Amino acid sequence: MTEALRHEQDMERYFDDIEVGMTERFGQYQVTREEVLDFASKYDPQPFHLSDEAAEKTLFGRLAASGFHTAAMSMRMMVDHWQATGTDKANMGGIGMDELRWLKPVYPDDTLYCVVKLIEKIPSRSKPDRGVVKYEWTTYNQHDEPVMRQISLGMLKRKPG
């Protein structure tokens, strides 16, 4: 592990440390056929997520990941990013989503990454130790095509003292 990476992992990033407009690109998630089938069989058992033959007859044209699987893979990349930047220490959890759109199918062998932009931050009036953050979060495939977009709301701790 490099010294720069070690330093980045040791830092903490609070509500006060981030600015509206801040944009970050992160992640690299390889989508596998096995994972697509496993997720779909457990949580979204529609034929086009489970069978090549069924998927060929749909707008997907071939086996495609569930949109909820795409959201879960994106969340994994986000959590890994929070842990790498120290934001996980200030994270108090998500409080909702204003929007979730699946823009393009995700297929086995796609490689995904995320771009997140802070679009609003609101200090809590009733609890001065925290604030609400609003992010525009876009997941892209290896062709730099957006496959999912969401607006999410979370809560972050403010700096102590």
CYANA upper distance limits for C-alpha pairs under 8 A (distance plus 0.5 A):
  1 MET  CA      5 LEU  CA      7.04
  1 MET  CA      6 ARG  CA      7.10
  2 THR  CA      6 ARG  CA      6.70
  3 GLU  CA      7 HIS  CA      6.61
  4 ALA  CA      8 GLU  CA      6.69
  5 LEU  CA      9 GLN  CA      6.68
  6 ARG  CA     10 ASP  CA      6.80
  7 HIS  CA     11 MET  CA      6.92
  8 GLU  CA     84 ALA  CA      7.05
  8 GLU  CA     85 THR  CA      6.22
  8 GLU  CA     86 GLY  CA      7.77
  9 GLN  CA     83 GLN  CA      7.41
  9 GLN  CA     84 ALA  CA      5.44
  9 GLN  CA     85 THR  CA      6.16
  9 GLN  CA     86 GLY  CA      6.36
 10 ASP  CA     86 GLY  CA      7.14
 11 MET  CA     85 THR  CA      7.29
 11 MET  CA     86 GLY  CA      5.80
 12 GLU  CA     85 THR  CA      7.56
 12 GLU  CA     86 GLY  CA      4.76
 12 GLU  CA     87 THR  CA      6.46
 12 GLU  CA     88 ASP  CA      8.48
 12 GLU  CA     89 LYS  CA      6.81
 12 GLU  CA     90 ALA  CA      7.70
 13 ARG  CA     17 ASP  CA      6.39
 13 ARG  CA     18 ILE  CA      8.12
 13 ARG  CA     85 THR  CA      7.46
 13 ARG  CA     86 GLY  CA      5.91
 13 ARG  CA     87 THR  CA      5.26
 13 ARG  CA     89 LYS  CA      7.98
 13 ARG  CA     90 ALA  CA      7.08
 14 TYR  CA     18 ILE  CA      7.60
 14 TYR  CA     87 THR  CA      7.05
 14 TYR  CA     90 ALA  CA      5.94
 14 TYR  CA    156 LEU  CA      6.89
 14 TYR  CA    157 LYS  CA      6.36
 14 TYR  CA    158 ARG  CA      5.96
 14 TYR  CA    159 LYS  CA      6.36
 15 PHE  CA     90 ALA  CA      8.13
 15 PHE  CA    130 ARG  CA      7.71
 15 PHE  CA    131 GLY  CA      6.88
 15 PHE  CA    133 VAL  CA      8.31
 15 PHE  CA    156 LEU  CA      5.90
 15 PHE  CA    157 LYS  CA      6.44
 15 PHE  CA    158 ARG  CA      5.57
 15 PHE  CA    159 LYS  CA      7.72
 16 ASP  CA    158 ARG  CA      6.41
 16 ASP  CA    159 LYS  CA      6.98
 18 ILE  CA     22 MET  CA      7.52
 19 GLU  CA    118 LEU  CA      7.62
 19 GLU  CA    121 LYS  CA      8.46
 20 VAL  CA    117 LYS  CA      8.36
 20 VAL  CA    118 LEU  CA      5.60
 20 VAL  CA    119 ILE  CA      5.90
 20 VAL  CA    120 GLU  CA      6.25
 20 VAL  CA    121 LYS  CA      7.33
 21 GLY  CA    117 LYS  CA      6.53
 21 GLY  CA    118 LEU  CA      5.82
 21 GLY  CA    119 ILE  CA      6.38
 22 MET  CA    117 LYS  CA      6.13
 22 MET  CA    118 LEU  CA      5.99
 23 THR  CA    115 VAL  CA      7.39
 23 THR  CA    116 VAL  CA      6.03
 23 THR  CA    117 LYS  CA      4.75
 23 THR  CA    118 LEU  CA      7.05
 24 GLU  CA    115 VAL  CA      6.07
 24 GLU  CA    116 VAL  CA      5.86
 24 GLU  CA    117 LYS  CA      7.06
 25 ARG  CA    113 TYR  CA      7.89
 25 ARG  CA    114 CYS  CA      6.17
 25 ARG  CA    115 VAL  CA      4.86
 25 ARG  CA    116 VAL  CA      7.05
 26 PHE  CA     77 MET  CA      7.82
 26 PHE  CA     78 MET  CA      8.38
 26 PHE  CA     81 HIS  CA      7.22
 26 PHE  CA    113 TYR  CA      6.51
 26 PHE  CA    114 CYS  CA      6.00
 26 PHE  CA    115 VAL  CA      7.06
 27 GLY  CA     77 MET  CA      5.72
 27 GLY  CA     78 MET  CA      8.08
 27 GLY  CA     80 ASP  CA      8.38
 27 GLY  CA     81 HIS  CA      7.73
 27 GLY  CA    112 LEU  CA      7.78
 27 GLY  CA    113 TYR  CA      5.25
 27 GLY  CA    114 CYS  CA      6.63
 28 GLN  CA     77 MET  CA      7.90
 28 GLN  CA    111 THR  CA      6.82
 28 GLN  CA    112 LEU  CA      6.03
 28 GLN  CA    113 TYR  CA      5.49
 29 TYR  CA     73 MET  CA      7.75
 29 TYR  CA     77 MET  CA      7.82
 29 TYR  CA    111 THR  CA      5.81
 29 TYR  CA    112 LEU  CA      5.46
 29 TYR  CA    113 TYR  CA      6.99
 30 GLN  CA    109 ASP  CA      6.82
 30 GLN  CA    110 ASP  CA      6.59
 30 GLN  CA    111 THR  CA      4.98
 30 GLN  CA    112 LEU  CA      7.02
 31 VAL  CA     35 GLU  CA      7.64
 31 VAL  CA     36 VAL  CA      7.91
 31 VAL  CA    107 TYR  CA      7.61
 31 VAL  CA    108 PRO  CA      5.61
 31 VAL  CA    109 ASP  CA      5.69
 31 VAL  CA    110 ASP  CA      5.92
 31 VAL  CA    111 THR  CA      6.57
 31 VAL  CA    112 LEU  CA      8.08
 32 THR  CA     36 VAL  CA      6.81
 32 THR  CA    108 PRO  CA      5.35
 32 THR  CA    109 ASP  CA      6.16
 32 THR  CA    110 ASP  CA      8.43
 33 ARG  CA     37 LEU  CA      6.73
 33 ARG  CA    107 TYR  CA      8.47
 33 ARG  CA    108 PRO  CA      5.30
 33 ARG  CA    109 ASP  CA      7.77
 34 GLU  CA     38 ASP  CA      6.53
 35 GLU  CA     39 PHE  CA      6.44
 36 VAL  CA     40 ALA  CA      6.59
 36 VAL  CA     49 HIS  CA      7.57
 36 VAL  CA     50 LEU  CA      8.43
 36 VAL  CA     64 ALA  CA      7.88
 36 VAL  CA     65 ALA  CA      5.75
 36 VAL  CA     66 SER  CA      7.88
 36 VAL  CA     69 HIS  CA      8.02
 36 VAL  CA    108 PRO  CA      7.48
 37 LEU  CA     41 SER  CA      6.46
 37 LEU  CA     49 HIS  CA      7.12
 37 LEU  CA     50 LEU  CA      6.08
 37 LEU  CA     65 ALA  CA      8.45
 38 ASP  CA     42 LYS  CA      6.86
 39 PHE  CA     43 TYR  CA      6.38
 39 PHE  CA     44 ASP  CA      7.59
 39 PHE  CA     66 SER  CA      8.30
 39 PHE  CA     69 HIS  CA      7.14
 40 ALA  CA     44 ASP  CA      4.93
 40 ALA  CA     45 PRO  CA      5.38
 40 ALA  CA     46 GLN  CA      7.71
 40 ALA  CA     49 HIS  CA      6.31
 40 ALA  CA     50 LEU  CA      6.96
 40 ALA  CA     65 ALA  CA      7.99
 40 ALA  CA     66 SER  CA      6.99
 40 ALA  CA     69 HIS  CA      8.37
 41 SER  CA     45 PRO  CA      5.40
 41 SER  CA     50 LEU  CA      7.44
 44 ASP  CA     49 HIS  CA      7.98
 44 ASP  CA     66 SER  CA      7.10
 45 PRO  CA     49 HIS  CA      7.12
 45 PRO  CA     50 LEU  CA      7.14
 46 GLN  CA     50 LEU  CA      7.10
 47 PRO  CA     51 SER  CA      6.21
 47 PRO  CA     54 ALA  CA      6.19
 47 PRO  CA     55 ALA  CA      7.29
 48 PHE  CA     52 ASP  CA      7.55
 48 PHE  CA     54 ALA  CA      5.84
 48 PHE  CA     55 ALA  CA      4.50
 48 PHE  CA     56 GLU  CA      8.32
 48 PHE  CA     58 THR  CA      7.72
 48 PHE  CA     60 PHE  CA      8.17
 48 PHE  CA     62 ARG  CA      7.97
 48 PHE  CA     63 LEU  CA      6.32
 48 PHE  CA     64 ALA  CA      7.06
 49 HIS  CA     55 ALA  CA      7.56
 49 HIS  CA     63 LEU  CA      6.18
 49 HIS  CA     64 ALA  CA      5.91
 49 HIS  CA     65 ALA  CA      6.38
 49 HIS  CA     66 SER  CA      6.80
 50 LEU  CA     54 ALA  CA      8.40
 50 LEU  CA     55 ALA  CA      8.46
 50 LEU  CA     63 LEU  CA      7.46
 51 SER  CA     55 ALA  CA      6.56
 51 SER  CA     63 LEU  CA      6.83
 52 ASP  CA     56 GLU  CA      6.66
 52 ASP  CA     62 ARG  CA      6.19
 52 ASP  CA     63 LEU  CA      5.62
 53 GLU  CA     57 LYS  CA      7.57
 53 GLU  CA     62 ARG  CA      8.22
 54 ALA  CA     58 THR  CA      7.67
 55 ALA  CA     59 LEU  CA      8.36
 55 ALA  CA     60 PHE  CA      6.71
 55 ALA  CA     61 GLY  CA      6.11
 55 ALA  CA     62 ARG  CA      5.23
 55 ALA  CA     63 LEU  CA      5.72
 55 ALA  CA     64 ALA  CA      7.91
 56 GLU  CA     60 PHE  CA      7.44
 56 GLU  CA     61 GLY  CA      4.70
 56 GLU  CA     62 ARG  CA      5.35
 56 GLU  CA     63 LEU  CA      7.95
 57 LYS  CA     61 GLY  CA      6.86
 58 THR  CA     62 ARG  CA      8.34
 60 PHE  CA     64 ALA  CA      7.06
 60 PHE  CA    105 PRO  CA      7.17
 62 ARG  CA    107 TYR  CA      8.36
 63 LEU  CA    107 TYR  CA      7.03
 63 LEU  CA    108 PRO  CA      8.02
 64 ALA  CA    105 PRO  CA      6.68
 64 ALA  CA    106 VAL  CA      6.15
 64 ALA  CA    107 TYR  CA      5.22
 64 ALA  CA    108 PRO  CA      7.50
 65 ALA  CA     69 HIS  CA      6.75
 65 ALA  CA     70 THR  CA      7.26
 65 ALA  CA    105 PRO  CA      7.60
 65 ALA  CA    106 VAL  CA      5.93
 65 ALA  CA    107 TYR  CA      6.33
 65 ALA  CA    108 PRO  CA      7.81
 66 SER  CA     70 THR  CA      6.91
 66 SER  CA    106 VAL  CA      8.43
 67 GLY  CA     71 ALA  CA      6.80
 67 GLY  CA    102 TRP  CA      6.82
 67 GLY  CA    105 PRO  CA      8.41
 68 PHE  CA     72 ALA  CA      6.66
 69 HIS  CA     73 MET  CA      6.62
 70 THR  CA     74 SER  CA      6.63
 70 THR  CA    106 VAL  CA      7.70
 70 THR  CA    148 MET  CA      8.06
 71 ALA  CA     75 MET  CA      6.61
 71 ALA  CA    148 MET  CA      8.20
 72 ALA  CA     76 ARG  CA      6.79
 73 MET  CA     77 MET  CA      7.00
 74 SER  CA     78 MET  CA      6.74
 74 SER  CA    112 LEU  CA      8.44
 74 SER  CA    113 TYR  CA      8.09
 74 SER  CA    114 CYS  CA      7.45
 74 SER  CA    139 THR  CA      7.24
 75 MET  CA     79 VAL  CA      6.66
 76 ARG  CA     80 ASP  CA      6.69
 77 MET  CA     81 HIS  CA      6.64
 77 MET  CA    113 TYR  CA      8.07
 77 MET  CA    114 CYS  CA      7.94
 78 MET  CA     82 TRP  CA      6.66
 78 MET  CA    114 CYS  CA      8.31
 79 VAL  CA     83 GLN  CA      6.68
 79 VAL  CA     88 ASP  CA      7.95
 80 ASP  CA     84 ALA  CA      6.75
 81 HIS  CA     85 THR  CA      6.68
 82 TRP  CA     86 GLY  CA      6.28
 82 TRP  CA     87 THR  CA      5.17
 82 TRP  CA     88 ASP  CA      5.47
 83 GLN  CA     87 THR  CA      6.89
 83 GLN  CA     88 ASP  CA      5.84
 83 GLN  CA     89 LYS  CA      8.46
 86 GLY  CA     90 ALA  CA      8.13
 87 THR  CA     91 ASN  CA      6.59
 90 ALA  CA    156 LEU  CA      5.79
 90 ALA  CA    157 LYS  CA      5.36
 90 ALA  CA    158 ARG  CA      8.01
 91 ASN  CA    154 GLY  CA      8.28
 91 ASN  CA    155 MET  CA      6.81
 91 ASN  CA    156 LEU  CA      5.25
 91 ASN  CA    157 LYS  CA      7.01
 92 MET  CA    154 GLY  CA      7.84
 92 MET  CA    155 MET  CA      5.70
 92 MET  CA    156 LEU  CA      5.89
 92 MET  CA    157 LYS  CA      7.22
 93 GLY  CA    154 GLY  CA      6.27
 93 GLY  CA    155 MET  CA      6.28
 93 GLY  CA    156 LEU  CA      8.10
 94 GLY  CA    152 SER  CA      8.12
 94 GLY  CA    153 LEU  CA      6.40
 94 GLY  CA    154 GLY  CA      4.58
 94 GLY  CA    155 MET  CA      6.77
 95 ILE  CA    152 SER  CA      8.49
 95 ILE  CA    153 LEU  CA      6.03
 95 ILE  CA    154 GLY  CA      5.72
 95 ILE  CA    155 MET  CA      7.52
 96 GLY  CA    152 SER  CA      6.56
 96 GLY  CA    153 LEU  CA      5.79
 96 GLY  CA    154 GLY  CA      7.61
 97 MET  CA    150 GLN  CA      7.71
 97 MET  CA    151 ILE  CA      6.22
 97 MET  CA    152 SER  CA      4.85
 97 MET  CA    153 LEU  CA      6.36
 98 ASP  CA    150 GLN  CA      7.96
 98 ASP  CA    151 ILE  CA      5.89
 98 ASP  CA    152 SER  CA      6.69
 98 ASP  CA    153 LEU  CA      8.17
 99 GLU  CA    149 ARG  CA      8.30
 99 GLU  CA    150 GLN  CA      5.63
 99 GLU  CA    151 ILE  CA      5.60
 99 GLU  CA    152 SER  CA      7.81
100 LEU  CA    148 MET  CA      7.92
100 LEU  CA    149 ARG  CA      6.38
100 LEU  CA    150 GLN  CA      4.80
100 LEU  CA    151 ILE  CA      7.21
101 ARG  CA    148 MET  CA      6.11
101 ARG  CA    149 ARG  CA      5.73
101 ARG  CA    150 GLN  CA      6.70
102 TRP  CA    147 VAL  CA      6.43
102 TRP  CA    148 MET  CA      4.97
102 TRP  CA    149 ARG  CA      7.10
103 LEU  CA    146 PRO  CA      7.02
103 LEU  CA    147 VAL  CA      5.19
103 LEU  CA    148 MET  CA      5.77
103 LEU  CA    149 ARG  CA      7.79
104 LYS  CA    145 GLU  CA      8.49
104 LYS  CA    146 PRO  CA      7.46
104 LYS  CA    147 VAL  CA      4.96
104 LYS  CA    148 MET  CA      7.57
105 PRO  CA    147 VAL  CA      6.97
106 VAL  CA    110 ASP  CA      7.13
106 VAL  CA    141 ASN  CA      8.15
106 VAL  CA    147 VAL  CA      7.37
110 ASP  CA    141 ASN  CA      6.68
110 ASP  CA    142 GLN  CA      6.89
111 THR  CA    141 ASN  CA      6.01
111 THR  CA    142 GLN  CA      5.68
112 LEU  CA    139 THR  CA      7.10
112 LEU  CA    140 TYR  CA      6.00
112 LEU  CA    141 ASN  CA      5.04
112 LEU  CA    142 GLN  CA      6.68
113 TYR  CA    139 THR  CA      6.18
113 TYR  CA    140 TYR  CA      5.94
113 TYR  CA    141 ASN  CA      7.08
113 TYR  CA    142 GLN  CA      8.34
114 CYS  CA    137 TRP  CA      7.52
114 CYS  CA    138 THR  CA      6.16
114 CYS  CA    139 THR  CA      4.90
114 CYS  CA    140 TYR  CA      6.62
115 VAL  CA    137 TRP  CA      6.45
115 VAL  CA    138 THR  CA      5.81
115 VAL  CA    139 THR  CA      6.94
115 VAL  CA    140 TYR  CA      8.40
116 VAL  CA    135 TYR  CA      6.91
116 VAL  CA    136 GLU  CA      6.24
116 VAL  CA    137 TRP  CA      4.92
116 VAL  CA    138 THR  CA      6.83
117 LYS  CA    135 TYR  CA      6.02
117 LYS  CA    136 GLU  CA      5.73
117 LYS  CA    137 TRP  CA      6.96
118 LEU  CA    133 VAL  CA      7.71
118 LEU  CA    134 LYS  CA      6.55
118 LEU  CA    135 TYR  CA      5.05
118 LEU  CA    136 GLU  CA      6.99
119 ILE  CA    133 VAL  CA      8.39
119 ILE  CA    134 LYS  CA      6.19
119 ILE  CA    135 TYR  CA      5.97
119 ILE  CA    136 GLU  CA      7.06
120 GLU  CA    133 VAL  CA      6.37
120 GLU  CA    134 LYS  CA      5.49
120 GLU  CA    135 TYR  CA      7.59
121 LYS  CA    131 GLY  CA      7.43
121 LYS  CA    132 VAL  CA      6.13
121 LYS  CA    133 VAL  CA      4.94
121 LYS  CA    134 LYS  CA      6.69
122 ILE  CA    131 GLY  CA      6.04
122 ILE  CA    132 VAL  CA      5.61
122 ILE  CA    133 VAL  CA      6.98
123 PRO  CA    128 PRO  CA      7.57
123 PRO  CA    130 ARG  CA      6.96
123 PRO  CA    131 GLY  CA      4.62
123 PRO  CA    132 VAL  CA      6.79
124 SER  CA    128 PRO  CA      6.13
124 SER  CA    129 ASP  CA      8.19
124 SER  CA    130 ARG  CA      6.41
124 SER  CA    131 GLY  CA      5.40
124 SER  CA    132 VAL  CA      7.42
128 PRO  CA    158 ARG  CA      8.17
129 ASP  CA    157 LYS  CA      6.34
129 ASP  CA    158 ARG  CA      5.64
129 ASP  CA    159 LYS  CA      8.07
129 ASP  CA    160 PRO  CA      8.05
130 ARG  CA    155 MET  CA      7.26
130 ARG  CA    156 LEU  CA      6.08
130 ARG  CA    157 LYS  CA      4.78
130 ARG  CA    158 ARG  CA      5.40
131 GLY  CA    155 MET  CA      6.15
131 GLY  CA    156 LEU  CA      6.06
131 GLY  CA    157 LYS  CA      7.02
131 GLY  CA    158 ARG  CA      7.33
132 VAL  CA    153 LEU  CA      7.32
132 VAL  CA    154 GLY  CA      6.17
132 VAL  CA    155 MET  CA      5.07
132 VAL  CA    156 LEU  CA      6.95
133 VAL  CA    153 LEU  CA      6.16
133 VAL  CA    154 GLY  CA      5.78
133 VAL  CA    155 MET  CA      6.53
133 VAL  CA    156 LEU  CA      7.69
134 LYS  CA    151 ILE  CA      7.38
134 LYS  CA    152 SER  CA      6.17
134 LYS  CA    153 LEU  CA      5.11
134 LYS  CA    154 GLY  CA      7.09
135 TYR  CA    151 ILE  CA      6.06
135 TYR  CA    152 SER  CA      5.84
135 TYR  CA    153 LEU  CA      7.04
136 GLU  CA    149 ARG  CA      7.75
136 GLU  CA    150 GLN  CA      6.42
136 GLU  CA    151 ILE  CA      5.14
136 GLU  CA    152 SER  CA      7.18
137 TRP  CA    149 ARG  CA      6.16
137 TRP  CA    150 GLN  CA      5.74
137 TRP  CA    151 ILE  CA      6.64
137 TRP  CA    152 SER  CA      7.86
138 THR  CA    146 PRO  CA      7.01
138 THR  CA    147 VAL  CA      8.05
138 THR  CA    148 MET  CA      6.19
138 THR  CA    149 ARG  CA      4.88
138 THR  CA    150 GLN  CA      7.01
139 THR  CA    146 PRO  CA      6.27
139 THR  CA    147 VAL  CA      6.22
139 THR  CA    148 MET  CA      5.62
139 THR  CA    149 ARG  CA      6.88
140 TYR  CA    144 ASP  CA      5.93
140 TYR  CA    145 GLU  CA      5.74
140 TYR  CA    146 PRO  CA      4.78
140 TYR  CA    147 VAL  CA      5.86
140 TYR  CA    148 MET  CA      7.62
141 ASN  CA    145 GLU  CA      6.05
141 ASN  CA    146 PRO  CA      7.09
141 ASN  CA    147 VAL  CA      7.10
